[in-house]
Amino acid sequence: MAYDPTKYKQDSIDNWNSRARDYHDGWAGAGRGPFRSTKELVNAAGILESDFVLDVACGTGAVSREAFLRLGPSGMLVGIDFARGALKIAKENVQAGHFVEMDAENIGLRARFDRVLCQYALMFFPEPVRVLKELRLLLKEGGTIAVAVHGTAQGVPYFSTIMEPVLKCMPDIRPEGAPTVHRFGDPKDLENVLTAAGFAGVAVRKFVFDYEAGTFSEYWSDYMSTTAAAIRPKIEAGGLQIVAEIKKEAEEKAQCFVKNDGRIMFPWDVLVATATTTKS
């Protein structure tokens, strides 16, 4: 199956529109697991009260909300996202913010910003360097970009515990060349993509959070209905035997994270990078 960037993006929009509420209530809005990075990301950006702030791929507004708390009357917050279902929730959460339905790879803004924020989206952009170059042009001289991404497959076992058996049993389920959640999980890769876009002073910091996934049954159900929602029909189309094999191997892999009470506690690596515009 060939990777089609246009279809990939449209599928992503459809997926986010359908699951925005669950994503917000269960993850971003609740500040669970990796979303404890929201405050770290905003802190790293060094927002001042008078800043103009752009939240790229703002989703349901978790980062926007935290950033808005740092702004004074002369500051401004703009959030952009390609999923109107997510934007509706963002507008509810940050009523004084300005939210626009817009693709990060086709930004139509003319304003200049002091800070640009982007949480858990960079790795999914088909052309991340092009996006970052556009964002650099939107930043004022001396402006700061702050980006958060998930760590490697080893550092984020919530994803890999199930996804590795899926790929083992169904290697064609993901088109070759398609973006993955761990794309910039190596600090050097994250540094390199920011440098390639012309940013200077790149600094990457790793945080390790934890995430209680419940029993294996609860973890499996949550993963299949949220993280794997887009590919779940393909997994189930493989038949009961394939699903059983995936589930069995995933449960075995999860055993090393099971606590005395039978619940799974995953570590979760998050990278937060900051960089500044170069002088002309």
C-alpha positions in Angstrom: 0.0 0.0 0.0 1.5 3.3 -1.1 1.6 6.3 1.1 -0.6 9.1 -0.2 0.0 12.4 1.8 -3.3 13.9 0.6 -5.3 10.9 1.7 -3.3 10.7 4.9 -4.2 14.3 5.8 -7.8 13.9 5.0 -8.0 10.7 7.0 -6.4 12.6 9.9 -8.9 15.4 9.7 -11.8 12.9 9.7 -10.3 11.0 12.6 -9.7 14.1 14.7 -13.2 15.5 14.0 -14.8 12.3 15.2 -12.7 11.8 18.4 -11.9 15.3 19.5 -14.3 15.2 22.5 -12.9 11.8 23.8 -9.3 13.0 23.2 -10.0 16.2 25.2 -11.9 14.6 28.1 -9.7 11.6 28.5 -6.3 13.0 27.7 -5.5 16.7 26.8 -8.0 18.5 28.9 -7.5 16.2 31.9 -3.7 16.7 31.7 -3.1 12.9 32.0 0.1 11.2 31.2 2.1 12.9 28.4 -0.2 16.0 28.7 1.6 16.9 31.9 4.1 18.3 29.4 1.7 21.2 28.6 3.0 23.4 31.4 6.6 22.4 30.7 6.1 23.4 27.0 4.6 26.8 27.9 7.2 27.4 30.5 10.0 26.7 28.0 8.6 29.3 25.6 9.1 32.1 28.1 5.8 33.9 27.3 5.6 37.5 28.4 2.3 39.3 29.1 2.5 41.4 25.9 3.4 38.6 23.6 1.6 37.5 20.4 1.4 33.7 20.6 0.6 31.2 17.9 -0.4 27.7 18.9 0.0 25.4 15.8 -2.2 22.3 15.5 -3.8 23.5 18.7 -6.3 20.7 18.9 -8.8 21.1 21.7 -6.8 24.0 23.2 -4.9 22.5 26.1 -1.7 24.5 25.2 -3.7 27.5 24.2 -5.4 27.6 27.6 -2.1 27.4 29.5 -0.5 30.0 27.3 -3.4 32.4 27.6 -3.0 32.4 31.4 0.4 34.0 30.9 -0.8 36.9 28.7 -1.9 40.3 29.8 -4.4 42.7 28.2 -2.0 43.6 25.5 -1.1 40.0 24.6 -2.9 37.9 22.0 -3.3 34.2 21.4 -4.1 32.6 18.0 -4.7 28.9 17.6 -4.8 27.0 14.3 -5.9 23.5 13.5 -7.3 21.6 10.5 -10.0 19.8 12.5 -13.1 22.0 13.2 -14.4 19.5 15.8 -11.3 20.1 17.9 -11.4 23.9 17.3 -15.0 24.0 18.6 -13.7 22.6 22.0 -10.7 25.0 22.0 -13.1 28.0 21.5 -15.1 26.8 24.5 -12.0 26.5 26.7 -10.3 29.8 25.7 -13.1 32.2 24.8 -10.9 35.2 24.4 -8.5 33.4 22.0 -8.6 33.6 18.2 -9.0 30.2 16.6 -8.9 29.6 12.9 -9.5 26.4 10.8 -6.2 26.2 9.0 -3.7 23.6 7.8 -0.2 24.0 9.3 1.2 23.2 5.9 -0.7 26.0 4.2 -0.6 28.8 6.7 -2.4 32.0 5.6 -1.5 34.3 8.4 0.2 37.7 8.0 0.7 38.6 11.7 4.1 38.2 13.3 4.4 36.4 16.6 6.8 36.5 19.6 6.2 32.8 20.4 5.1 29.7 18.5 4.0 26.6 20.3 3.4 23.1 18.9 2.5 20.1 21.0 2.4 16.5 19.6 1.9 17.5 15.9 5.3 18.0 14.3 5.9 14.3 13.8 2.7 14.0 11.8 3.3 16.8 9.3 4.1 15.2 5.9 6.7 18.0 5.3 7.9 19.1 8.7 10.8 21.2 7.5 8.6 23.2 5.2 6.2 23.8 8.1 9.0 24.9 10.4 10.4 27.3 7.8 7.0 28.9 7.5 6.8 29.2 11.2 10.2 30.8 11.4 9.1 33.5 9.0 6.1 34.2 11.2 8.3 34.8 14.2 9.6 38.2 15.1 13.3 38.6 15.3 14.5 37.0 18.5 11.2 35.0 18.7 11.0 31.6 20.2 9.5 28.3 19.1 8.7 25.5 21.6 7.8 22.0 20.4 6.8 18.9 22.2 7.0 15.4 20.7 6.7 11.8 22.0 9.8 9.8 22.7 11.1 6.6 21.0 9.1 3.4 20.9 11.2 2.1 23.8 10.5 5.3 25.7 6.7 5.3 25.1 5.6 1.7 25.6 1.9 2.7 25.7 2.2 3.0 21.9 4.6 0.2 21.1 3.3 -2.5 23.4 0.3 -3.0 21.1 1.6 -1.4 17.9 4.6 -3.7 17.6 2.5 -6.9 17.6 0.1 -5.2 15.1 3.0 -4.5 12.7 4.4 -8.0 13.2 1.1 -9.7 12.3 0.0 -7.1 9.7 3.1 -5.4 8.3 1.2 -3.7 5.5 -1.3 -1.9 7.8 0.9 1.2 7.7 1.9 2.6 4.3 5.7 2.7 3.8 6.9 6.2 4.4 3.9 7.4 6.4 4.7 9.6 9.4 4.8 7.8 12.8 4.3 9.0 16.4 8.0 8.3 17.2 9.4 10.2 14.2 11.3 12.7 16.3 11.6 10.7 19.4 15.4 10.8 19.2 16.7 14.1 20.6 19.2 14.4 17.7 16.4 14.0 15.1 14.4 16.7 16.7 17.4 19.0 16.9 18.2 18.3 13.2 14.8 19.1 11.8 14.7 22.5 13.7 18.2 23.3 12.5 17.3 22.3 8.9 14.5 24.8 9.0 16.9 27.6 9.9 16.4 27.9 13.6 19.3 28.7 16.0 20.0 27.9 19.6 18.2 24.6 19.6 17.9 23.0 23.0 16.1 19.7 23.7 15.1 18.5 27.2 13.6 15.1 28.0 10.8 14.6 30.6 9.6 11.2 31.8 6.0 11.1 33.0 3.9 8.1 33.9 0.6 7.0 32.7 -1.7 4.5 34.5 -3.4 2.5 31.8 -5.6 0.3 34.1 -5.8 -3.4 33.7 -4.7 -4.9 30.4 -8.3 -5.3 29.3 -8.9 -1.6 30.1 -5.7 -0.6 28.3 -6.6 -2.7 25.2 -10.0 -1.2 25.0 -8.8 2.4 25.4 -6.0 1.9 22.9 -8.2 0.4 20.2 -10.9 3.0 20.6 -8.6 6.0 20.7 -5.0 5.6 19.5 -5.8 2.8 17.0 -9.3 4.1 16.0 -8.2 4.8 12.5 -6.8 1.4 11.8 -9.1 -0.7 14.1 -11.3 -1.8 11.2 -8.3 -3.1 9.3 -7.1 -5.0 12.4 -10.5 -6.5 13.0 -10.7 -7.4 9.3 -7.7 -9.6 9.7 -9.9 -12.1 11.6 -10.3 -13.3 15.1 -7.2 -15.4 15.1 -5.0 -12.4 14.1 -6.6 -10.2 16.7 -6.1 -12.9 19.3 -2.4 -13.2 18.4 -1.9 -9.5 18.6 -3.7 -9.3 21.9 -1.7 -12.2 23.4 1.7 -10.8 22.5 0.7 -7.3 23.7 -0.4 -8.7 27.0 2.9 -10.5 27.4 4.8 -7.3 26.6 2.8 -5.4 29.1 3.6 -7.7 32.0 6.8 -5.9 32.9 4.8 -2.7 33.6 2.1 -4.4 35.8 2.1 -3.2 39.4 1.1 -5.3 42.5 -2.6 -4.2 42.1 -2.7 -5.6 38.6 -2.8 -2.2 36.9 -0.3 -1.1 34.2 1.9 1.9 34.8 3.7 3.0 31.7 6.6 5.4 31.6 6.2 8.1 29.0 9.2 10.0 27.5 8.5 13.5 26.1 10.9 15.8 24.4 10.5 19.6 24.6 12.7 21.6 22.2 13.1 25.3 22.0 14.8 27.4 19.4 15.0 31.0 18.2 15.0 32.8 14.9 18.3 33.6 13.3 19.4 37.2 12.7 19.1 38.4 9.1 
